[in-house]
Amino acid sequence: MPYYKKYKIPLLWLRRHTSNRDFVLISSVVIGLTAGVAAVALKLLVHYIQELLAYGNRLLDQPLWLVVFPIVGIFITVLLVQTLFKGQIGRGTANILYIISQKSSMVERHKMFSHVLTSGITAGFGGSAGLESPIVVTGSAIGSNFGRSYHLNYRDRTLLLACGAAAGIAAVFNAPIAGVLFAVEVLLADISIAAFIPLIISAVAGALCSRVILKEDILFFFGEISSFQAANVPFYVALGLITGLLSVFYTRMALRIEELFEPFQNQVYKRALIGGGLLGLLIMLFPPLFGEGYQSIKILESGDISPLLQNSWLSFMGTNQWLLLGFVGALALVKVFATTFTIASGGNGGNFAPSMFVGAHAGFFFSRLVNMLQLKPIPESSFTVVGMAGILSGVMHAPLTAVFLIAEITGGYTLMIPLMLVSATSFALVKYFEPYSLDTKKLAQKGALLARNKDMTVLRIMKIQHLIETDFQAVSPTATLGELVEIIAHSKRNLFPVVNEKQHLEGIILLENVREIMFKPEKYEIVKAGELMIQPPVLVQHDDNMADVMKKFDEAGVWNLPVLKDQKYLGFVSKSSIFTKYRKLLIKTTELN
């Protein structure tokens, strides 16, 4: 018996002998541990790749290699994606949101390991992107495929998907509360209180994995942070406004750069060369852009920022405090270019860690500027960590995640008030300019975003292909009235599609429109079906989403609409069948518990 089947036997026994709720709770433990191990493996992969690259002559201390290694990493990643995964890997949280709303939470199996491998190589070789989005995809794939293996329904499968994501975030940061809130804020469109239990269990299991296995220097953790002082509130509000504007800049610039790379979508190696080359040039000037960037944030926390210029061609700036401060401010701006070059060129990573990088540098820049101008002494370390929450809240549209993540990685809640203040201010400002986050904006433009209300959630799940009715008797446009009457006599329908020899729909015949003439035998051989047909008020395409289909029904005021694929007639979709299916799905998806 194969090993994986032996592994499934105990859980199959539990599946049969426990309630559905108990099985989901047990599953959340298994998924949390598995996703936690995957997160640990990813962090260790990046750590050891960078140690290997730095071996011997300390290659990472030489500016030339800082440029070459990221290009090599992106090329290796592109090669793996093209050869092992057929060019389809689906990057980022947006891909998981699309799968939840459009593919019934069925994540491809290869994503349980493909993102660990590719993102580990990208970041390990210095790609300027984060590991959090890849681990969210990995954890989500683990949860989804676990649910699929044990034939769980959409509701429970989606919950386990979110459990995997929560465990991944919790393990990467050793922050279980942030993992739970991330799953709730970003992934789950509708949730009940009962769903928090498996999410919490998975997040705790994932965090325990990283706490037990990883060393503290691999985990991202801050030391002692200054306590909050009410007199600094105006400065925190100002920081919230600054991080809000920076978040808008980050989102719009990232999307704009991605658009510039779209013409090279089918030229993967040319795209890798262009993006990798641009990334290398940036790293040549700004070495802290190499890799995830957490080491740079720790340097900011220490207060001595001169090491940021080590190995940079701009190292001469370290002799002037104002130029050094300008270097920190420039890092906050150019990070978005470096990250987007990394991802758009074919590397694998996300915007979670880069958001924190930008926020930390923006917070430090602001507080150091205030202190250098002697406006009022303010704690630079506090503003550094609070700035991370501001950008994370604005870019990811996840203010609660931002608040509790920073609170957890700083080891306490002494900054809870400024964290909430800056996150809320930044988020409110960003929402005014950008209704959707960086990850969801493209999905929203395509109408593929999972809605935050039950009605739209159900409509997104429904697929037109599963609702097509094919028992309508087709009529040729050259058929006589007599032949039509014969068809009507043996049909239970009152609507008949007129279809030519190419299976193209030419029109429809309604029984009520021919009822009078069908009782005149003298016209049976004279009148043709083509003369009796009318044009349908609107057509439905086989790939239309259900929200558009319902809109068409409302506009047409009918109960049946024809469905076409490349002009070919497939059948009809009826409003009654949609309502029936809608009711069944609504019962299944009303609550995640």
Stockholm file with secondary structure:
# STOCKHOLM 1.0

chainA/1-593         MPYYKKYKIPLLWLRRHTSNRDFVLISSVVIGLTAGVAAVALKLLVHYIQELLAYGNRLLDQPLWLVVFPIVGIFITVLLVQTLFKGQIGRGTANILYIISQKSSMVERHKMFSHVLTSGITAGFGGSAGLESPIVVTGSAIGSNFGRSYHLNYRDRTLLLACGAAAGIAAVFNAPIAGVLFAVEVLLADISIAAFIPLIISAVAGALCSRVILKEDILFFFGEISSFQAANVPFYVALGLITGLLSVFYTRMALRIEELFEPFQNQVYKRALIGGGLLGLLIMLFPPLFGEGYQSIKILESGDISPLLQNSWLSFMGTNQWLLLGFVGALALVKVFATTFTIASGGNGGNFAPSMFVGAHAGFFFSRLVNMLQLKPIPESSFTVVGMAGILSGVMHAPLTAVFLIAEITGGYTLMIPLMLVSATSFALVKYFEPYSLDTKKLAQKGALLARNKDMTVLRIMKIQHLIETDFQAVSPTATLGELVEIIAHSKRNLFPVVNEKQHLEGIILLENVREIMFKPEKYEIVKAGELMIQPPVLVQHDDNMADVMKKFDEAGVWNLPVLKDQKYLGFVSKSSIFTKYRKLLIKTTELN
#=GR chainA/1-593 SS CCHHHHHHHHHHHHHHHSCHHHHHHHHHHHHHHHHHHHHHHHHHHHHHHHHHHTHHHHGGGSHHHHHHHHHHHHHHHHHHHHHHSTTCCCCHHHHHHHHHHHSTTCCCGGGGTHHHHHHHHHHHTTCSCBSHHHHHHHHHHHHHHHHHHTTCCHHHHHHHHHHHHHHHHHHHHTCHHHHHHHIIIIICSSCCGGGHHHHHHHHHHHHHHHHHHSCTTTSCCCCCCCCCCGGGHHHHHHHHHHHHHHHHHHHHHHHHHHHHHGGGTTCHHHHHHHHHHHHHHHHHHCGGGSSSCHHHHHHHHHSCCGGGGTTCTTGGGGGCHHHHHHHHHHHHHHHHHHHHHHHHTTCCCBSHHHHHHHHHHHHHHHHHHHHHTTSCCCCHHHHHHHHHHHHHHHHHSCHHHHHHHHHHHTTSSTTHHHHHHHHHHHHHHHHHHCSSCTTTHHHHHHTCSCCSSHHHHHHHHCBGGGSCBCCSCCBCTTCBHHHHHHHHHTCSCSEEEEECTTCBEEEEEEHHHHTTGGGCGGGTTTCBHHHHCBCCSCCEETTCBHHHHHHHHHHHTCSEEEEEETTEEEEEEEHHHHHHHHHHHHHHHSCCC
#=GC SS_cons         CCHHHHHHHHHHHHHHHSCHHHHHHHHHHHHHHHHHHHHHHHHHHHHHHHHHHTHHHHGGGSHHHHHHHHHHHHHHHHHHHHHHSTTCCCCHHHHHHHHHHHSTTCCCGGGGTHHHHHHHHHHHTTCSCBSHHHHHHHHHHHHHHHHHHTTCCHHHHHHHHHHHHHHHHHHHHTCHHHHHHHIIIIICSSCCGGGHHHHHHHHHHHHHHHHHHSCTTTSCCCCCCCCCCGGGHHHHHHHHHHHHHHHHHHHHHHHHHHHHHGGGTTCHHHHHHHHHHHHHHHHHHCGGGSSSCHHHHHHHHHSCCGGGGTTCTTGGGGGCHHHHHHHHHHHHHHHHHHHHHHHHTTCCCBSHHHHHHHHHHHHHHHHHHHHHTTSCCCCHHHHHHHHHHHHHHHHHSCHHHHHHHHHHHTTSSTTHHHHHHHHHHHHHHHHHHCSSCTTTHHHHHHTCSCCSSHHHHHHHHCBGGGSCBCCSCCBCTTCBHHHHHHHHHTCSCSEEEEECTTCBEEEEEEHHHHTTGGGCGGGTTTCBHHHHCBCCSCCEETTCBHHHHHHHHHHHTCSEEEEEETTEEEEEEEHHHHHHHHHHHHHHHSCCC
//
